Amino acid sequence: MKAIGKYIVINPIKDIETKTEGGLILGEKDREDIRYREGEVITIGTQVVGIENGDKVYYDRHAGFGIELNQKQYKVIKENDVVIVL
C-alpha cells in the first residue's frame, strides 16, 4: 500500500473510554469535546513534506475517509488535515 500525492494513510489509535462525573461511560464517538484524533502514519504520498512513516500525528476527526484492507481499518487524510506531528 502506498499513498499518492498529498495523501497520508494512518492507523487510527483508539481512545480509551471516558467516565463522566455522573458515572456514564462515553466511547470515542460520543466525545464531542475532543476535535482531534491520534494516529500512526503508515505511508505518505510523494508530495508530503514534514511527515515521515511511523510518525504519530493528530488530525481533524472529520477529515478524510476510512478504507479497509486485509480486514484492517485505515484512515486516508490529506497533508493539511494534520495539526501536530509528535
DSSP file with accessible surface (Angstrom, degrees, kcal/mol):
  #  RESIDUE AA STRUCTURE BP1 BP2  ACC     N-H-->O    O-->H-N    N-H-->O    O-->H-N    TCO  KAPPA ALPHA  PHI   PSI    X-CA   Y-CA   Z-CA
    1    1 A M              0   0  115      0, 0.0     2,-0.4     0, 0.0     8,-0.1   0.000 360.0 360.0 360.0 133.6    0.0    0.0    0.0
    2    2 A K        -     0   0  146     41,-0.1     2,-0.1     6,-0.0    43,-0.1  -0.988 360.0-130.5-143.8 130.9    1.3    3.4   -1.0
    3    3 A A        -     0   0    7     -2,-0.4     2,-0.3    41,-0.3    43,-0.3  -0.428  22.6-138.8 -76.8 155.9   -0.3    6.8   -0.7
    4    4 A I    >   -     0   0  124     41,-0.2     3,-1.8    -2,-0.1    41,-0.2  -0.894  54.2 -27.0-117.4 145.5   -0.3    9.2   -3.7
    5    5 A G  T 3  S-     0   0   14     -2,-0.3    42,-1.8     1,-0.2    43,-0.5  -0.282 126.6 -12.3  60.2-126.5    0.3   12.9   -3.9
    6    6 A K  T 3  S+     0   0  100     41,-0.2    73,-2.2    40,-0.1    -1,-0.2   0.197 105.9 115.9 -96.0  15.7   -0.6   14.8   -0.7
    7    7 A Y  E <   -A   78   0A  95     -3,-1.8    38,-1.8    71,-0.2     2,-0.4  -0.581  46.2-161.4 -88.4 152.6   -2.5   11.9    0.9
    8    8 A I  E     -AB  77  44A   0     69,-2.9    69,-2.5    36,-0.2     2,-0.5  -0.998   8.8-147.8-131.9 133.3   -1.4   10.1    4.1
    9    9 A V  E     -AB  76  43A   9     34,-2.6    33,-3.1    -2,-0.4    34,-1.5  -0.898  26.7-179.4-101.1 125.9   -2.5    6.7    5.3
   10   10 A I  E     -AB  75  41A   0     65,-3.0    65,-2.5    -2,-0.5    31,-0.2  -0.894  32.5-132.1-126.5 157.0   -2.7    6.4    9.0
   11   11 A N  E     - B   0  40A  42     29,-2.8    29,-2.3    -2,-0.3    63,-0.1  -0.927  36.2-131.9-102.3 105.3   -3.6    3.7   11.6
   12   12 A P  E     - B   0  39A  36      0, 0.0     2,-0.6     0, 0.0    27,-0.3  -0.355  11.0-136.2 -62.2 138.1   -6.0    5.5   14.0
   13   13 A I        -     0   0   52     25,-2.8    25,-0.5    -2,-0.0     2,-0.1  -0.864  24.2-124.1 -95.5 123.3   -5.2    5.0   17.7
   14   14 A K        -     0   0  150     -2,-0.6     2,-0.2    23,-0.1    25,-0.0  -0.434  19.5-126.1 -71.2 137.2   -8.4    4.2   19.6
   15   15 A D        -     0   0   49     -2,-0.1    13,-0.3     1,-0.1     2,-0.2  -0.531  25.7-112.5 -76.4 150.0   -9.2    6.5   22.6
   16   16 A I        -     0   0  151     -2,-0.2    -1,-0.1     1,-0.1     0, 0.0  -0.566  42.7 -93.0 -79.1 146.2   -9.9    4.9   25.9
   17   17 A E        -     0   0  136     -2,-0.2     2,-0.4     1,-0.1    10,-0.2  -0.254  40.8-141.0 -59.3 146.9  -13.4    5.1   27.2
   18   18 A T  E     -F   26   0B  44      8,-2.4     8,-3.7    -3,-0.1     2,-0.5  -0.917   2.9-144.3-115.4 139.5  -14.1    8.1   29.4
   19   19 A K  E     -F   25   0B 147     -2,-0.4     6,-0.2     6,-0.2     2,-0.1  -0.881  16.3-141.0-104.7 128.9  -16.3    8.1   32.5
   20   20 A T    >   -     0   0   48      4,-2.9     3,-1.6    -2,-0.5    -1,-0.0  -0.302  30.5-101.5 -79.2 170.8  -18.4   11.2   33.3
   21   21 A E  T 3  S+     0   0  210      1,-0.3    -1,-0.1     2,-0.1    -2,-0.0   0.818 124.4  55.2 -61.0 -31.3  -18.9   12.6   36.8
   22   22 A G  T 3  S-     0   0   78      2,-0.1    -1,-0.3     1,-0.0    -3,-0.0   0.485 123.9-103.5 -81.4  -4.0  -22.4   11.0   36.7
   23   23 A G  S <  S+     0   0   40     -3,-1.6     2,-0.2     1,-0.3    -2,-0.1   0.445  72.6 142.0  99.0  -0.9  -20.9    7.6   36.0
   24   24 A L        -     0   0  120     -5,-0.0    -4,-2.9     1,-0.0     2,-0.6  -0.531  46.3-135.5 -74.3 141.8  -21.8    7.3   32.3
   25   25 A I  E     -F   19   0B 100     -6,-0.2     2,-0.5    -2,-0.2    -6,-0.2  -0.874  19.2-159.9-100.7 123.4  -19.1    5.7   30.1
   26   26 A L  E     -F   18   0B  49     -8,-3.7    -8,-2.4    -2,-0.6     2,-0.1  -0.887   4.4-147.4-106.3 129.9  -18.5    7.5   26.8
   27   27 A G    >>  -     0   0   22     -2,-0.5     3,-1.1   -10,-0.2     4,-0.6  -0.319  38.2 -93.3 -81.6 175.1  -16.9    5.9   23.8
   28   28 A E  G >4 S+     0   0   43    -13,-0.3     3,-0.7     1,-0.3     6,-0.1   0.841 125.1  54.6 -63.6 -30.7  -14.7    7.8   21.4
   29   29 A K  G 34 S+     0   0  173      1,-0.2    -1,-0.3     3,-0.0    -3,-0.0   0.729 105.2  54.7 -75.2 -19.3  -17.6    8.6   19.0
   30   30 A D  G <4 S+     0   0  100     -3,-1.1     2,-1.1     1,-0.1    -1,-0.2   0.548  82.5  98.4 -89.1  -8.1  -19.6   10.2   21.9
   31   31 A R    <<  +     0   0   42     -3,-0.7     3,-0.4    -4,-0.6    -1,-0.1  -0.686  39.4 166.9 -87.2  97.7  -16.8   12.6   22.9
   32   32 A E        +     0   0  142     -2,-1.1    -1,-0.2     1,-0.2    -4,-0.0   0.620  67.7  70.9 -82.8 -14.9  -17.8   15.9   21.3
   33   33 A D  S    S+     0   0  120     -3,-0.1     2,-0.6     1,-0.1    -1,-0.2   0.666  88.1  69.6 -79.1 -13.7  -15.2   17.9   23.4
   34   34 A I        +     0   0   51     -3,-0.4    -1,-0.1     1,-0.1    -3,-0.0  -0.910  53.6 175.3-109.9 117.0  -12.3   16.4   21.5
   35   35 A R        +     0   0  138     -2,-0.6    26,-2.4    25,-0.1     2,-0.3   0.740  61.2  63.3 -89.7 -25.8  -11.9   17.5   17.9
   36   36 A Y  E     - C   0  60A  87     24,-0.2     2,-0.3    25,-0.1    24,-0.2  -0.786  62.6-157.2-110.8 147.0   -8.6   15.8   17.1
   37   37 A R  E     - C   0  59A  21     22,-2.7    22,-2.3    -2,-0.3     2,-0.3  -0.840  16.7-125.3-115.9 155.3   -7.7   12.1   16.9
   38   38 A E  E     + C   0  58A  41    -25,-0.5   -25,-2.8    -2,-0.3     2,-0.3  -0.764  34.6 163.0-101.2 144.6   -4.3   10.5   17.2
   39   39 A G  E     -BC  12  57A   0     18,-2.4    18,-2.8    -2,-0.3     2,-0.5  -0.984  35.2-118.9-154.0 163.2   -2.9    8.1   14.6
   40   40 A E  E     -BC  11  56A  73    -29,-2.3   -29,-2.8    -2,-0.3     2,-0.3  -0.920  34.1-119.0-108.3 131.5    0.3    6.5   13.4
   41   41 A V  E     +B   10   0A   2     14,-3.1    13,-2.4    -2,-0.5   -31,-0.2  -0.514  31.1 176.3 -72.7 124.8    1.5    7.2    9.9
   42   42 A I  E     -     0   0A  60    -33,-3.1     2,-0.3     1,-0.4   -32,-0.2   0.854  68.0 -10.1 -92.8 -48.2    1.7    4.1    7.7
   43   43 A T  E     -B    9   0A  15    -34,-1.5   -34,-2.6    10,-0.1    -1,-0.4  -0.991  61.4-147.8-153.0 149.1    2.6    5.6    4.4
   44   44 A I  E     -B    8   0A  32     -2,-0.3   -41,-0.3   -36,-0.2   -36,-0.2  -0.865  23.5-110.6-118.3 154.3    2.9    9.1    2.9
   45   45 A G    >   -     0   0    4    -38,-1.8     3,-1.3    -2,-0.3   -41,-0.2  -0.268  35.6-102.7 -75.4 169.8    2.4   10.4   -0.6
   46   46 A T  T 3  S+     0   0  106    -43,-0.3   -40,-0.1     1,-0.3    -1,-0.1   0.706 118.9  48.6 -69.2 -20.0    5.2   11.7   -2.8
   47   47 A Q  T 3  S+     0   0  113    -42,-1.8     2,-0.3   -40,-0.1    -1,-0.3   0.351  81.6 115.8-104.0   7.2    4.3   15.3   -2.2
   48   48 A V    <   -     0   0   15     -3,-1.3     2,-0.4   -43,-0.5    -4,-0.1  -0.621  45.4-167.0 -82.1 132.0    4.0   15.2    1.6
   49   49 A V        +     0   0  113     -2,-0.3     3,-0.1     1,-0.1    -2,-0.0  -0.951  62.4  16.1-121.6 137.4    6.6   17.3    3.4
   50   50 A G  S    S+     0   0   60     -2,-0.4     2,-0.4     1,-0.2    -1,-0.1   0.443 101.8  91.9  88.3  -0.3    7.5   17.3    7.2
   51   51 A I        -     0   0    8     -3,-0.0     2,-0.3     4,-0.0    -1,-0.2  -0.991  54.0-168.3-128.8 136.2    5.8   14.0    8.0
   52   52 A E    >   -     0   0  121     -2,-0.4     3,-1.9    -3,-0.1   -11,-0.2  -0.838  35.7 -85.4-121.0 159.5    7.6   10.6    7.9
   53   53 A N  T 3  S+     0   0   95     -2,-0.3   -11,-0.2     1,-0.2     3,-0.1  -0.364 116.3  27.1 -58.5 136.7    6.4    6.9    8.0
   54   54 A G  T 3  S+     0   0   41    -13,-2.4    -1,-0.2     1,-0.3   -12,-0.1   0.273  88.3 135.0  91.4 -12.2    6.0    5.9   11.7
   55   55 A D    <   -     0   0   40     -3,-1.9   -14,-3.1   -15,-0.1     2,-0.5  -0.369  54.3-129.9 -65.2 149.1    5.3    9.4   13.0
   56   56 A K  E     +C   40   0A  87     30,-0.6    30,-3.5   -16,-0.2     2,-0.3  -0.881  35.6 179.9 -97.9 133.7    2.4    9.9   15.4
   57   57 A V  E     -CD  39  85A   0    -18,-2.8   -18,-2.4    -2,-0.5     2,-0.4  -0.899  29.0-135.2-132.7 157.3    0.1   12.7   14.4
   58   58 A Y  E     +CD  38  84A  75     26,-2.3    25,-2.8    -2,-0.3    26,-1.3  -0.964  32.6 176.2-109.4 135.1   -3.0   14.4   15.5
   59   59 A Y  E     -CD  37  82A   9    -22,-2.3   -22,-2.7    -2,-0.4    23,-0.2  -0.928  40.4 -83.1-138.3 157.8   -5.6   15.1   12.8
   60   60 A D  E >   -C   36   0A  23     21,-1.5     3,-1.7    -2,-0.3   -24,-0.2  -0.422  36.1-137.2 -62.2 129.3   -9.1   16.5   12.5
   61   61 A R  T 3  S+     0   0   34    -26,-2.4    -1,-0.2     1,-0.3   -25,-0.1   0.708 102.6  52.3 -66.6 -19.1  -11.6   13.8   13.4
   62   62 A H  T 3  S+     0   0  139    -27,-0.3    -1,-0.3     3,-0.0     2,-0.1   0.456  90.9 107.8 -92.3  -1.4  -13.9   14.8   10.5
   63   63 A A  S <  S-     0   0    9     -3,-1.7    13,-0.1    18,-0.1    -4,-0.0  -0.402  72.2 -12.2 -80.6 153.2  -11.1   14.6    7.9
   64   64 A G  S    S-     0   0   41     -2,-0.1     2,-0.3    11,-0.1    13,-0.2  -0.067  78.0 -83.4  67.6-159.1  -10.5   12.0    5.2
   65   65 A F  E     -E   76   0A 108     11,-1.9    11,-3.0     2,-0.0     2,-0.2  -0.964  31.7-107.7-148.2 158.3  -12.2    8.7    4.8
   66   66 A G  E     -E   75   0A  49     -2,-0.3     2,-0.3     9,-0.2     9,-0.2  -0.605  28.7-173.1 -89.2 151.5  -11.9    5.2    6.0
   67   67 A I  E     -E   74   0A  74      7,-2.4     7,-3.0    -2,-0.2     2,-0.5  -0.994  13.7-145.0-143.9 139.9  -10.6    2.3    4.0
   68   68 A E  E     +E   73   0A 118     -2,-0.3     2,-0.4     5,-0.2     5,-0.2  -0.934  21.7 170.4-109.1 130.4  -10.4   -1.4    4.8
   69   69 A L  E >  S-E   72   0A  71      3,-2.4     3,-1.0    -2,-0.5    -2,-0.1  -0.984  71.8  -8.0-140.6 123.8   -7.5   -3.5    3.6
   70   70 A N  T 3  S-     0   0  149     -2,-0.4    -1,-0.1     1,-0.2     3,-0.1   0.906 128.6 -57.9  55.5  43.0   -6.9   -7.1    4.7
   71   71 A Q  T 3  S+     0   0  179      1,-0.2     2,-0.4    -3,-0.0    -1,-0.2   0.743 115.1 114.3  60.8  27.6   -9.6   -6.8    7.3
   72   72 A K  E <   - E   0  69A  92     -3,-1.0    -3,-2.4     2,-0.0     2,-0.4  -0.991  63.4-129.3-127.9 136.6   -7.9   -3.8    9.0
   73   73 A Q  E     + E   0  68A 112     -2,-0.4     2,-0.3    -5,-0.2    -5,-0.2  -0.706  28.9 175.6 -88.2 131.6   -9.3   -0.3    9.1
   74   74 A Y  E     - E   0  67A  37     -7,-3.0    -7,-2.4    -2,-0.4     2,-0.4  -0.857  23.0-133.4-124.6 164.5   -7.1    2.6    8.0
   75   75 A K  E     -AE  10  66A  45    -65,-2.5   -65,-3.0    -2,-0.3     2,-0.5  -0.975  10.9-155.6-120.8 133.8   -7.8    6.3    7.6
   76   76 A V  E     +AE   9  65A  14    -11,-3.0   -11,-1.9    -2,-0.4     2,-0.3  -0.955  25.0 164.9-111.0 120.1   -6.7    8.3    4.5
   77   77 A I  E     -A    8   0A   1    -69,-2.5   -69,-2.9    -2,-0.5     2,-0.2  -0.838  36.1-105.1-128.4 167.9   -6.3   12.0    5.1
   78   78 A K  E >   -A    7   0A 102     -2,-0.3     3,-2.0   -71,-0.2     4,-0.4  -0.623  33.8-112.2 -91.0 156.0   -4.7   15.0    3.3
   79   79 A E  G >  S+     0   0   35    -73,-2.2     3,-1.6     1,-0.3    -1,-0.1   0.874 115.8  58.3 -54.5 -40.0   -1.5   16.5    4.5
   80   80 A N  G 3  S+     0   0  128      1,-0.3    -1,-0.3   -74,-0.1   -74,-0.0   0.569  92.5  69.5 -74.1  -4.3   -3.2   19.8    5.5
   81   81 A D  G <  S+     0   0   41     -3,-2.0   -21,-1.5   -22,-0.1     2,-0.4   0.595  78.9  95.0 -83.6 -12.2   -5.5   17.8    7.9
   82   82 A V  E <   +D   59   0A  24     -3,-1.6   -23,-0.2    -4,-0.4     3,-0.1  -0.671  45.9 173.4 -81.3 129.8   -2.6   17.1   10.2
   83   83 A V  E     +     0   0A  72    -25,-2.8     2,-0.3    -2,-0.4   -24,-0.2   0.705  64.8  22.2-107.9 -27.3   -2.3   19.6   13.0
   84   84 A I  E     -D   58   0A  86    -26,-1.3   -26,-2.3     2,-0.0     2,-0.5  -0.997  55.5-159.4-144.2 137.3    0.6   18.1   15.2
   85   85 A V  E      D   57   0A  61     -2,-0.3   -28,-0.2   -28,-0.2   -30,-0.0  -0.975 360.0 360.0-112.2 123.9    3.4   15.7   14.5
   86   86 A L              0   0  116    -30,-3.5   -30,-0.6    -2,-0.5    -2,-0.0  -0.625 360.0 360.0 -89.9 360.0    4.8   14.1   17.7
